[in-house]
Amino acid sequence: MSNEIVIPTLAERRDALVAECSMQRGELSHHVAGLRLPAQGALGFSLASMKVPLMIAGVVLGMVAVKPSRALPLLATGLSLFKVARSVLGMVRGAQSVRD
């Protein structure tokens, strides 16, 4: 009986780690796909289409949490501008549909 300790070479350790990482990436992608599936509703809605609005909402909530006295007037102005932009876009779309 030999009590020799077998030490793997650096290349063998690297190959083992690459294989393990590949296996973990495959498992992770499978689990993430399972998590994304319920996020897509019956209408095909995905969270990817909500990325920018969610970022904007996060910034606004952060501003309100840190400095509410400064953020609330900006929020009111931004909301007013948003309403004006929506109405202008509605009029432009209506004018385009009349011309066509």
Helices and strands as residue ranges (DSSP letters): H 10-39, G 47-50, H 51-66, H 68-99
